[in-house]
Amino acid sequence: MKHIKLAYTTFLACLLAINLPAQAQLKIGDIFKKITGSGTSASGNPSTLEIASGIKQALEIGTSRGADLLSAKDGFMGNMAVKILFPPEAQKVEKTLRSIGMGKLADNVILSLNRAAEDAAKEAKPIFVSAIKQMTITDATNILLGKQDAATNYFKRVTTAQLMEKFKPVINTSLAKVGATKYWGDATGQYNKLPLVKPLNTDLSDYVAQKAIDGMFIQVAQEELKIRDQLGARSTPLLQKVFGYADKNK
């Protein structure tokens, strides 16, 4: 019966289209698409394969955008959510340097740490892409119907060790390239000369690598939230269908 109705609707649409102006025929075509469901608008629940594909597509977009934003100039330095400051145990160093007129040196340390992180952020994209390719349908479904930061937590679980392994040598090179090693050595050297202070021996590359990774996850979480909460960020029919389904199941 359903097929008969559809055939009848198709026949009527064709009759109406005959002898109509082109603009009117286009309108009839649009109406017909809505009736038959053959357009690109999301209809029905997505299959498990569509969910997996949609999640992977969303994460590829989000992680790529996040890595691009953070690897740009001032990607870390200009973003207060991820900006790298003196290590907690070294904040007394910064305070002391500024109090004795060496604020410029402290500024140089902070700038160079963030430049090193921006330089290293370029290496994050292929690691995230690899993690996305390894994602199972179960992973994808759990992410889609999970908490707002489900994707970010997935990445933390499967990429942190790889990111640290990849970031450490890049950070070491970047720290030297942007002058952070020198500025840090100057800052801690000046501080350690002061009387009655406990010498500071922070592992700078470990600290910056971890902060860079933390910054990546913060940025990825923001991109994930956009796609979950903003209809305009769902830039493909597949994303609209998959995340529209997630909206219904919140």
N, C-alpha and C positions, 0 to 999 in steps of 0.2 A: 504493500500500500504506500509505503514511504517513497519507493522508487517511482511509482506511478505519479505521485504528487510532484516529485522533482522533475520528471519528464514533462508533465503538464506545465509546470512553471517555466521550464526552459522553452517550451513551444510558444507560450504566451509572450515571453520576453523577446523571442525572435520575431513574432508577428508585430509587436509594438515597435521594434527597431526598424522594420522595413519602412522606407519612405520618410523617416524622421531625419532632421538635420543632424550633422555630425556631433554637435554639442549635446543634443538630447540623447543620441545613441550612447555617448560616454556616460551620461547619468544612469541610463538603463543598465549599462555594464557594471557600474558601481553597485547598484541595487542588487543585481544578479549575484555579484561576488558575495555580498552579505548574506543572501538567501542560501547559497550553496556552501558557504564556508570555505571557498577556494582562495580567499584573499590572504594577506599576510598577518591579519589580526589574530591574536591568541584566542583559541577556542578549545575547551576541554582541558583535561588534566594532562600534563606532560608525561611522556613515558620515562622509564628509568634511564634510558639512553639519552633522552633529551635533557634530563636533569643533570646527568654527568657532563654532557657537552656544554650545557649552559653554565654550570659552575666553573668548568675549566676556562670557558671563554671569559667569564667575569673576572676570574683571578688573573688570567693573562693580561687583561686590560688594566686591572688594578695594580698588579705588581710592576708592570712595565711603566705605568704612569708614576708610581711611587719612586721607582729607581731613577727615572728621568728627572723628576723634581729634585730629589736629594743629591744627585750627581752634578746638577747645575751649580754655577757660582752662587753662593749664599743659600744653597739648598739646606744646609745645616745652620750656617751662621745667621741667616735671616729668618729662621723659623724657631720661635721660642719653645715650641713643644719638643724640639729635638736638639737644640743648640747645646754644644758641649762646653762645659765650664771646667774650672779647676777640679780635680778629684776631691771628694769630701775631706780626705785627710790632708789635702794641700791647700784648702781654702784659707788657712791661717797664713800660708806663704803669700797668697795673693793679697790678703789684708795687710800683712807686714810690708810687702813691697810698695803698695800704694801709700802706706803711711810714711814711708821714707823717701817719697818722691820718685818712685820707679814704676808709676802706673803704666807708662808706655810699654815697658817690658811685660807687664802682666797682660796688657791688651794684645801684644804680639803672640804671647803663648796661646791665648784663647782663639785668636784668629787662625793661627797655624794648626791648632788641633781640629778645628772645623774644616779647614781646607783639606786636611789629610782625610777626614771622613768623607768629604764630597768626592775626593779622588777615588777612594775605595768603593764607593757606592755603585760605580759602574760595573763592578764584578758581581753584584747581587743578582742581576736579571737572569743570567743563564742558570743560576742555582735554583731560583724560584721556578723557572720554566721546567727544569728537570723534575722538581717535586710535583708540579701540576701533572706532568705526563704519567707519573707513577701512581696518581690518585685512583682509587677504586670507585666503583659505583656506590658502594656503602659509604665511603668517605664523603663523596659528593652529596649524597642524600642527607647525611648527618650535618654537613655544613649548611646546606640549604635550609633545613628545618631546625637548625640549632640556634644558639644564642647569636647576638649581633656580631660577636668577635670570633665566631666558630672557625672561620677560615684562617684568621690570624693565629689562633691557637694551634691549628693544624700545621701551619708553617713553622711555628716555634718548635713543635714536636719533631718535625722531620728535617728541618733545615739548619737549626742552630749550630750543630757540630760542624756541618759543611761550611757554613758561613764563617765561623771562627777560623777554621783551617784555611779557608781561602783569603779571609780578610787580613790575617796576621802578617803574612809577608808583604801584602800590598800596603798595609798600614805602615809597616817599618820603612818601606821605600818612600811612601808619601810623606811621612813625618820628616825624613831627611830632605826630601825634595822641596817642601814648603818652608823649611827652616824651623820646624817645631822642635826637633831634637836639640838644636843649638839654643833656641829660646828657653826651652825647658831646663837645659843644663845651666844656662846663665841664671835663670830664676832660682833654681834650687841651690846653685852654687852660692849666690848672694845670700840666700836665706840661711844656709848651713854655716856661713861665716859668722852669723850673729851669735853673741854670747848667750848661753843658757837655753839654746833651742835644741830640740831633738832632731838629729839629721833625718831628712826625708829621702826615701829610696823607692818611690812608686815606680812600678813597671808601666811606663807610659804606653807602650804598644798594646798591652793587654787591656788597659783602661779604655783607650780610644777605640780599639776593635769592638769591645763589648758595647760601648756607647753608640757606635755606628750601627751595630746590629739592632740594638734597642730602638734607635731612630727609624730604621727600616721597618720594623714591626709596627711602630706607631703610625707611620705613613701608610702602610698597607691596611691597617685597621681603619683609617680615615677613608681610604678608597673603597673598602668593603662596605662601610656604612653608607656611602653615597649611593652605591648600586642597590643596597637594600631599601633605603629610605626615599631616594629621589627618582621619580619616574623618568625624568629627563636624562638620567645617567644610564638608563637601560637602552643602549644605543642600537640594539638589533632586535628583530622579531623574536629570536630565541630567548634572549634575556628577558624580554617583556613577558613571554609566556611562562618561563620558569619562575621568575621572581613574582609574577602575578599570582601564580599558584601558591608560592610561599606566603604571600600577603593573606590569602584566604585561610591559610592553615596556622596563622599566628595564634 
